[in-house]
Amino acid sequence: MGNPPYDNNSAQQADCWERFYQEHKRPWRGIGEVKLDIEPGSKVLDVGCGNGKTTAALIKRGMDVTGLDFSPSAISYCIGLFGDKAKFTIAECDRMPFPDNSFDAVTAVHILEHLDETQLKDTVEEISRVLVPGGLVFVRSFAVGDARSEGKEKDIRGNGIEYRYYTEEDMVGIFKGFELMNSERKDETMRFGAVRVKMECLFRLPR
């Protein structure tokens, strides 16, 4: 049940991601779908914003967006792309430089699967801290059953970046103390028949 703890060497992973963004300025294109039932103008933190795919969706919906990522190259790209349409900060997701109760909602899209057990725990604590009471968290991560996992609980790609694969049970355990508002598994068949599996969850921080 669930995935065992592991240490992914955060400094090494940060180097891998920085090299990735230096080599791929815009690895993910389009605008990412975000399922958040909140009013335009709400303050939203996009944790692990990368090259801004989720940030773009939030801006399109009229949110007051702050993007956070530990890659200087990713943040530099976002600043060049969005200008003053959003704010951006270089920081670790488990040590966020924001005051308590700063945001109405948080998005964590394809970030949690790259964290080791300690980082994961600390990141969720930070999300809880920076959210207002009753604030929402939208999470999207790769799920158990994804073709690339090949039955493994973690995967290290050729670029050195590590992945974990989650179930709904895992997610509920990770966000213990939050209220699960919605959970959905998405299976997407790729060009050559492989199936990419994602888990999407919406949580609410108790008031």
C-alpha positions as a LaTeX table, in Angstrom:
\begin{tabular}{lrrr}
\hline
Residue & $x$ (\AA) & $y$ (\AA) & $z$ (\AA) \\
\hline
Met1 & 0.00 & 0.00 & 0.00 \\
Gly2 & 1.54 & 3.29 & $-1.08$ \\
Asn3 & 5.12 & 4.03 & $-2.01$ \\
Pro4 & 8.10 & 3.65 & 0.37 \\
Pro5 & 10.22 & 6.63 & 1.39 \\
Tyr6 & 13.33 & 7.39 & $-0.58$ \\
Asp7 & 15.94 & 10.14 & $-0.66$ \\
Asn8 & 16.37 & 11.70 & $-4.10$ \\
Asn9 & 19.30 & 14.02 & $-3.22$ \\
Ser10 & 17.64 & 17.41 & $-3.64$ \\
Ala11 & 20.81 & 19.22 & $-4.78$ \\
Gln12 & 21.38 & 16.65 & $-7.51$ \\
Gln13 & 17.76 & 16.86 & $-8.62$ \\
Ala14 & 17.92 & 20.67 & $-8.70$ \\
Asp15 & 20.93 & 20.43 & $-11.00$ \\
Cys16 & 19.08 & 17.99 & $-13.26$ \\
Trp17 & 16.07 & 20.29 & $-13.53$ \\
Glu18 & 18.18 & 23.39 & $-14.17$ \\
Arg19 & 20.01 & 21.58 & $-16.96$ \\
Phe20 & 16.65 & 20.38 & $-18.33$ \\
Tyr21 & 15.26 & 23.94 & $-18.54$ \\
Gln22 & 18.47 & 25.25 & $-20.05$ \\
Glu23 & 18.22 & 22.65 & $-22.79$ \\
His24 & 14.44 & 22.84 & $-23.26$ \\
Lys25 & 13.16 & 26.40 & $-23.01$ \\
Arg26 & 9.54 & 25.37 & $-23.51$ \\
Pro27 & 9.22 & 21.62 & $-22.90$ \\
Trp28 & 5.44 & 21.73 & $-22.30$ \\
Arg29 & 3.22 & 23.74 & $-24.61$ \\
Gly30 & $-0.36$ & 24.92 & $-24.49$ \\
Ile31 & $-2.40$ & 25.97 & $-21.48$ \\
Gly32 & $-2.96$ & 23.48 & $-18.69$ \\
Glu33 & $-6.45$ & 22.78 & $-17.39$ \\
Val34 & $-6.93$ & 23.70 & $-13.74$ \\
Lys35 & $-10.05$ & 22.68 & $-11.82$ \\
Leu36 & $-10.44$ & 25.40 & $-9.21$ \\
Asp37 & $-13.85$ & 26.87 & $-8.40$ \\
Ile38 & $-12.67$ & 30.27 & $-7.21$ \\
Glu39 & $-13.40$ & 33.86 & $-8.18$ \\
Pro40 & $-11.27$ & 35.92 & $-10.60$ \\
Gly41 & $-8.78$ & 38.01 & $-8.67$ \\
Ser42 & $-8.15$ & 35.25 & $-6.13$ \\
Lys43 & $-4.51$ & 34.88 & $-5.07$ \\
Val44 & $-3.13$ & 31.59 & $-6.39$ \\
Leu45 & 0.32 & 30.08 & $-5.91$ \\
Asp46 & 1.59 & 27.85 & $-8.73$ \\
Val47 & 4.11 & 25.58 & $-6.99$ \\
Gly48 & 6.75 & 24.22 & $-9.36$ \\
Cys49 & 5.58 & 26.53 & $-12.13$ \\
Gly50 & 8.22 & 25.34 & $-14.61$ \\
Asn51 & 7.81 & 27.07 & $-17.95$ \\
Gly52 & 4.40 & 28.43 & $-16.99$ \\
Lys53 & 1.84 & 26.09 & $-18.55$ \\
Thr54 & $-0.38$ & 26.10 & $-15.45$ \\
Thr55 & 0.40 & 29.76 & $-14.76$ \\
Ala56 & $-0.99$ & 30.60 & $-18.22$ \\
Ala57 & $-4.28$ & 28.87 & $-17.38$ \\
Leu58 & $-4.58$ & 30.78 & $-14.11$ \\
Ile59 & $-3.82$ & 34.12 & $-15.77$ \\
Lys60 & $-6.43$ & 33.37 & $-18.44$ \\
Arg61 & $-9.01$ & 32.93 & $-15.68$ \\
Gly62 & $-8.11$ & 36.30 & $-14.17$ \\
Met63 & $-6.29$ & 35.08 & $-11.07$ \\
Asp64 & $-3.63$ & 37.00 & $-9.15$ \\
Val65 & $-0.84$ & 34.48 & $-9.78$ \\
Thr66 & 2.51 & 33.86 & $-8.13$ \\
Gly67 & 4.76 & 31.21 & $-9.67$ \\
Leu68 & 7.44 & 29.45 & $-7.63$ \\
Asp69 & 10.21 & 27.21 & $-8.93$ \\
Phe70 & 13.75 & 26.33 & $-7.84$ \\
Ser71 & 15.10 & 26.61 & $-11.40$ \\
Pro72 & 16.45 & 30.09 & $-12.25$ \\
Ser73 & 16.15 & 29.24 & $-15.95$ \\
Ala74 & 12.47 & 28.31 & $-15.59$ \\
Ile75 & 11.69 & 31.50 & $-13.67$ \\
Ser76 & 13.64 & 33.63 & $-16.15$ \\
Tyr77 & 11.62 & 32.12 & $-18.99$ \\
Cys78 & 8.32 & 32.81 & $-17.20$ \\
Ile79 & 9.24 & 36.43 & $-16.49$ \\
Gly80 & 10.08 & 36.93 & $-20.16$ \\
Leu81 & 6.86 & 35.23 & $-21.26$ \\
Phe82 & 4.35 & 36.78 & $-18.85$ \\
Gly83 & 5.93 & 40.09 & $-17.85$ \\
Asp84 & 3.85 & 41.82 & $-15.18$ \\
Lys85 & 0.85 & 39.50 & $-15.66$ \\
Ala86 & 2.15 & 37.37 & $-12.75$ \\
Lys87 & 4.79 & 37.41 & $-10.03$ \\
Phe88 & 7.62 & 34.85 & $-9.86$ \\
Thr89 & 9.95 & 33.65 & $-7.11$ \\
Ile90 & 13.00 & 31.37 & $-7.15$ \\
Ala91 & 12.66 & 29.11 & $-4.11$ \\
Glu92 & 12.33 & 25.53 & $-2.91$ \\
Cys93 & 8.77 & 24.26 & $-2.54$ \\
Asp94 & 9.53 & 22.96 & 0.95 \\
Arg95 & 10.81 & 26.39 & 2.10 \\
Met96 & 8.45 & 29.01 & 0.67 \\
Pro97 & 9.29 & 32.70 & 1.27 \\
Phe98 & 5.69 & 33.81 & 1.85 \\
Pro99 & 3.82 & 34.90 & 5.00 \\
Asp100 & 1.15 & 32.70 & 6.55 \\
Asn101 & $-2.29$ & 32.79 & 4.91 \\
Ser102 & $-1.01$ & 34.44 & 1.72 \\
Phe103 & $-3.03$ & 32.54 & $-0.91$ \\
Asp104 & $-6.63$ & 31.53 & $-1.61$ \\
Ala105 & $-5.50$ & 28.48 & $-3.58$ \\
Val106 & $-2.40$ & 26.50 & $-4.54$ \\
Thr107 & $-1.73$ & 24.44 & $-7.67$ \\
Ala108 & 0.81 & 21.61 & $-7.55$ \\
Val109 & 0.92 & 20.23 & $-11.09$ \\
His110 & 3.48 & 17.46 & $-11.70$ \\
Ile111 & 5.67 & 18.51 & $-8.79$ \\
Leu112 & 4.90 & 16.16 & $-5.88$ \\
Glu113 & 6.07 & 13.06 & $-7.79$ \\
His114 & 9.59 & 14.50 & $-7.88$ \\
Leu115 & 9.97 & 14.92 & $-4.10$ \\
Asp116 & 11.44 & 12.52 & $-1.57$ \\
Glu117 & 9.57 & 11.68 & 1.62 \\
Thr118 & 10.98 & 14.55 & 3.70 \\
Gln119 & 10.49 & 17.14 & 0.96 \\
Leu120 & 6.95 & 15.90 & 0.39 \\
Lys121 & 6.02 & 16.25 & 4.06 \\
Asp122 & 7.62 & 19.70 & 4.34 \\
Thr123 & 6.02 & 20.91 & 1.09 \\
Val124 & 2.53 & 19.95 & 2.23 \\
Glu125 & 3.18 & 21.70 & 5.55 \\
Glu126 & 4.25 & 24.81 & 3.64 \\
Ile127 & 1.16 & 24.65 & 1.42 \\
Ser128 & $-0.98$ & 24.43 & 4.55 \\
Arg129 & 0.85 & 27.39 & 6.09 \\
Val130 & 0.56 & 29.77 & 3.12 \\
Leu131 & $-3.10$ & 28.94 & 2.41 \\
Val132 & $-5.95$ & 30.87 & 3.98 \\
Pro133 & $-8.34$ & 28.74 & 6.09 \\
Gly134 & $-10.71$ & 27.07 & 3.65 \\
Gly135 & $-8.20$ & 27.47 & 0.80 \\
Leu136 & $-8.02$ & 24.96 & $-2.06$ \\
Val137 & $-5.19$ & 22.79 & $-3.40$ \\
Phe138 & $-5.33$ & 21.34 & $-6.92$ \\
Val139 & $-2.87$ & 18.47 & $-7.44$ \\
Arg140 & $-1.98$ & 16.62 & $-10.62$ \\
Ser141 & 0.60 & 13.81 & $-10.57$ \\
Phe142 & 1.45 & 10.70 & $-12.55$ \\
Ala143 & $-0.37$ & 7.68 & $-11.18$ \\
Val144 & 0.23 & 4.01 & $-10.61$ \\
Gly145 & $-0.42$ & 2.23 & $-13.92$ \\
Asp146 & 1.38 & 4.79 & $-16.07$ \\
Ala147 & 3.15 & 2.90 & $-18.87$ \\
Arg148 & 6.48 & 4.52 & $-18.06$ \\
Ser149 & 6.44 & 3.17 & $-14.51$ \\
Glu150 & 6.64 & $-0.44$ & $-15.74$ \\
Gly151 & 5.29 & $-1.53$ & $-12.37$ \\
Lys152 & 7.98 & 0.32 & $-10.44$ \\
Glu153 & 7.25 & 2.62 & $-7.51$ \\
Lys154 & 9.83 & 5.15 & $-8.66$ \\
Asp155 & 11.56 & 5.79 & $-11.93$ \\
Ile156 & 14.79 & 7.58 & $-12.84$ \\
Arg157 & 14.80 & 8.93 & $-16.39$ \\
Gly158 & 17.84 & 9.26 & $-18.64$ \\
Asn159 & 18.09 & 12.93 & $-17.69$ \\
Gly160 & 18.48 & 11.96 & $-14.02$ \\
Ile161 & 15.07 & 13.27 & $-12.94$ \\
Glu162 & 13.17 & 11.02 & $-10.55$ \\
Tyr163 & 9.45 & 10.22 & $-10.62$ \\
Arg164 & 7.01 & 8.58 & $-8.24$ \\
Tyr165 & 3.59 & 7.16 & $-9.10$ \\
Tyr166 & 0.59 & 7.70 & $-6.82$ \\
Thr167 & $-2.83$ & 6.30 & $-6.05$ \\
Glu168 & $-5.78$ & 8.20 & $-4.61$ \\
Glu169 & $-5.02$ & 6.53 & $-1.28$ \\
Asp170 & $-1.48$ & 7.88 & $-1.44$ \\
Met171 & $-2.77$ & 11.40 & $-2.13$ \\
Val172 & $-5.23$ & 11.34 & 0.74 \\
Gly173 & $-2.44$ & 10.20 & 3.05 \\
Ile174 & $-0.11$ & 12.93 & 1.79 \\
Phe175 & $-2.75$ & 15.60 & 2.43 \\
Lys176 & $-3.87$ & 14.18 & 5.77 \\
Gly177 & $-5.93$ & 16.80 & 7.58 \\
Phe178 & $-7.27$ & 18.28 & 4.34 \\
Glu179 & $-10.76$ & 17.57 & 3.02 \\
Leu180 & $-10.82$ & 15.66 & $-0.29$ \\
Met181 & $-13.28$ & 17.52 & $-2.53$ \\
Asn182 & $-12.74$ & 15.56 & $-5.74$ \\
Ser183 & $-10.50$ & 12.85 & $-7.17$ \\
Glu184 & $-10.18$ & 11.64 & $-10.75$ \\
Arg185 & $-7.89$ & 9.23 & $-12.56$ \\
Lys186 & $-7.19$ & 10.08 & $-16.21$ \\
Asp187 & $-5.92$ & 7.54 & $-18.75$ \\
Glu188 & $-4.53$ & 9.04 & $-21.96$ \\
Thr189 & $-3.46$ & 6.83 & $-24.89$ \\
Met190 & $-0.37$ & 8.21 & $-26.60$ \\
Arg191 & 0.67 & 8.00 & $-30.27$ \\
Phe192 & 2.26 & 4.56 & $-30.07$ \\
Gly193 & $-0.35$ & 2.97 & $-27.81$ \\
Ala194 & 1.28 & 3.54 & $-24.43$ \\
Val195 & $-1.08$ & 4.79 & $-21.73$ \\
Arg196 & $-0.18$ & 7.82 & $-19.63$ \\
Val197 & $-2.02$ & 7.81 & $-16.30$ \\
Lys198 & $-2.57$ & 10.88 & $-14.14$ \\
Met199 & $-4.24$ & 11.45 & $-10.80$ \\
Glu200 & $-6.04$ & 14.75 & $-10.16$ \\
Cys201 & $-7.23$ & 15.71 & $-6.68$ \\
Leu202 & $-8.80$ & 18.80 & $-5.18$ \\
Phe203 & $-8.36$ & 19.35 & $-1.44$ \\
Arg204 & $-9.66$ & 21.99 & 0.93 \\
Leu205 & $-7.83$ & 23.20 & 4.03 \\
Pro206 & $-10.23$ & 23.19 & 6.99 \\
Arg207 & $-11.36$ & 26.57 & 8.29 \\
\hline
\end{tabular}
